[in-house]
Amino acid sequence: MIENEDVDDVVDALQRHYRERLSEWETQFVSSVAEQWEERGELTEKQRAKLEEVFDRVSGGGRDGGRSA
């Protein structure tokens, strides 16, 4: 599951590099959790799990987004 120290990187990758692969619902979800993260500095376990699920789907799995050599 995505740890708190990884939230910024995952949200940034989703918004910058994978935006075109997100469904409308996923785009809204990512925006919502990004806003909550900025305001509160925390996400629920369910939100972190869903964020990881979305990231894994659009990146082809794995935190490196399929970019490792």
Backbone bond lengths (Angstrom), bond angles and torsions (degrees), N, CA, C in turn:
res aa  C-N    CA-C-N  psi(-1)  N-CA   C-N-CA  omega(-1)  CA-C   N-CA-C  phi
1 M - - - 1.457 - - 1.529 108.98 -
2 I 1.292 116.30 148.07 1.457 121.78 179.35 1.524 109.18 -63.32
3 E 1.310 115.51 128.42 1.462 121.79 177.19 1.530 108.72 -87.71
4 N 1.322 116.19 160.67 1.460 120.61 -178.26 1.522 112.32 -55.37
5 E 1.333 117.17 -38.34 1.458 119.17 -177.55 1.535 113.14 -70.06
6 D 1.336 117.58 -11.99 1.462 122.04 179.79 1.530 113.96 -100.45
7 V 1.320 117.60 -8.86 1.463 121.07 -174.48 1.523 111.48 -58.33
8 D 1.336 118.11 -47.94 1.468 120.48 -178.71 1.525 111.66 -56.78
9 D 1.330 116.75 -45.84 1.463 120.67 -177.83 1.526 111.91 -65.26
10 V 1.327 116.81 -41.96 1.464 120.66 -178.53 1.531 110.39 -67.52
11 V 1.315 117.15 -46.15 1.469 120.76 179.35 1.529 110.06 -62.14
12 D 1.330 116.35 -43.86 1.461 120.39 179.05 1.528 111.09 -60.35
13 A 1.316 117.13 -45.46 1.467 120.59 179.34 1.521 111.22 -62.08
14 L 1.326 116.75 -43.16 1.462 119.97 179.73 1.524 111.40 -63.45
15 Q 1.314 117.03 -41.97 1.459 120.19 -176.57 1.525 112.58 -76.98
16 R 1.331 117.94 -32.21 1.466 120.40 -176.40 1.522 113.65 -93.60
17 H 1.333 116.77 -43.14 1.458 120.31 -168.89 1.525 114.59 -105.05
18 Y 1.324 117.05 -23.26 1.462 119.57 -173.76 1.520 113.43 -121.35
19 R 1.314 117.22 11.11 1.469 121.21 -175.43 1.525 112.08 -53.03
20 E 1.332 117.27 -41.61 1.472 120.57 -176.76 1.520 112.19 -68.90
21 R 1.321 117.87 -17.14 1.469 121.25 179.60 1.526 112.99 -91.88
22 L 1.320 117.22 -9.23 1.461 121.01 -177.87 1.522 111.15 -82.58
23 S 1.328 115.17 141.66 1.468 119.40 171.63 1.529 108.05 -71.50
24 E 1.306 115.88 169.68 1.470 119.62 177.49 1.531 110.73 -59.46
25 W 1.330 116.34 -43.72 1.466 120.07 179.37 1.525 110.59 -62.51
26 E 1.336 117.17 -43.92 1.464 120.60 -179.48 1.526 111.63 -64.14
27 T 1.330 116.75 -38.66 1.464 120.38 177.61 1.519 110.35 -60.95
28 Q 1.325 116.53 -44.44 1.464 120.74 178.87 1.521 111.16 -66.82
29 F 1.337 116.66 -39.45 1.455 120.95 179.21 1.529 110.55 -62.70
30 V 1.320 117.01 -47.55 1.465 120.97 -179.34 1.524 110.53 -61.76
31 S 1.319 117.29 -42.69 1.466 120.55 177.25 1.522 111.46 -61.62
32 S 1.328 115.82 -41.90 1.458 120.72 -179.71 1.529 112.03 -64.73
33 V 1.326 116.90 -46.47 1.466 118.40 -179.00 1.524 110.74 -70.30
34 A 1.332 117.80 -31.87 1.467 120.33 176.62 1.528 110.23 -63.08
35 E 1.321 116.12 -43.54 1.464 120.94 178.41 1.529 110.69 -64.35
36 Q 1.334 116.81 -45.11 1.465 120.44 178.95 1.523 110.49 -62.62
37 W 1.328 116.78 -40.98 1.465 121.31 -179.62 1.527 110.17 -61.42
38 E 1.338 116.61 -43.40 1.463 120.55 179.56 1.527 111.69 -65.53
39 E 1.321 116.50 -40.94 1.465 120.79 -176.45 1.520 112.99 -76.21
40 R 1.340 117.35 -41.14 1.470 121.04 -171.76 1.516 114.32 -111.52
41 G 1.334 116.23 -21.59 1.458 119.53 -178.18 1.512 113.59 72.65
42 E 1.333 116.46 21.00 1.462 119.54 178.60 1.517 110.68 -155.54
43 L 1.323 114.36 152.37 1.458 122.53 173.49 1.517 107.59 -128.71
44 T 1.311 116.15 156.49 1.460 119.37 176.23 1.534 108.96 -73.75
45 E 1.305 115.22 163.35 1.461 120.51 176.73 1.528 110.53 -58.95
46 K 1.329 116.13 -41.52 1.475 120.43 179.13 1.528 111.50 -63.84
47 Q 1.324 117.40 -39.52 1.462 120.59 178.66 1.531 110.62 -65.42
48 R 1.339 116.97 -43.36 1.466 120.41 178.98 1.520 110.81 -64.33
49 A 1.329 117.42 -38.52 1.465 121.23 178.54 1.528 110.48 -65.42
50 K 1.317 117.38 -43.11 1.466 120.79 179.50 1.523 110.86 -67.58
51 L 1.321 116.97 -39.73 1.458 121.14 177.77 1.531 110.16 -59.82
52 E 1.314 116.72 -42.80 1.461 121.07 177.65 1.531 110.85 -64.95
53 E 1.315 116.71 -41.74 1.476 121.05 178.43 1.532 110.58 -59.67
54 V 1.317 116.92 -45.15 1.463 121.50 179.35 1.528 109.56 -64.23
55 F 1.333 116.53 -47.01 1.463 120.26 -179.25 1.525 111.32 -60.25
56 D 1.312 116.64 -46.44 1.459 120.01 -179.96 1.532 111.65 -60.75
57 R 1.320 116.69 -39.28 1.463 120.27 -179.73 1.523 111.53 -64.86
58 V 1.318 117.37 -49.06 1.464 119.81 -174.14 1.520 113.49 -79.51
59 S 1.325 117.20 -23.26 1.464 120.07 -176.98 1.522 112.38 -94.97
60 G 1.307 116.20 -4.32 1.456 118.83 -177.57 1.518 111.85 84.88
61 G 1.319 116.54 14.11 1.462 121.51 178.29 1.513 111.57 92.54
62 G 1.297 114.68 145.39 1.461 119.87 177.08 1.509 112.80 86.50
63 R 1.308 115.97 147.80 1.465 122.07 -176.53 1.513 113.23 -72.33
64 D 1.338 117.64 -20.40 1.466 118.17 -179.70 1.524 111.08 -83.14
65 G 1.317 117.26 0.02 1.458 121.28 176.29 1.506 113.81 65.49
66 G 1.320 115.52 25.68 1.450 119.43 179.84 1.510 112.98 73.50
67 R 1.340 116.62 15.00 1.453 120.71 -175.62 1.519 113.51 -95.20
68 S 1.333 118.96 -4.76 1.455 119.59 -179.41 1.518 110.31 -74.73
69 A 1.323 115.09 153.74 1.470 119.50 -177.78 1.513 112.12 -82.17
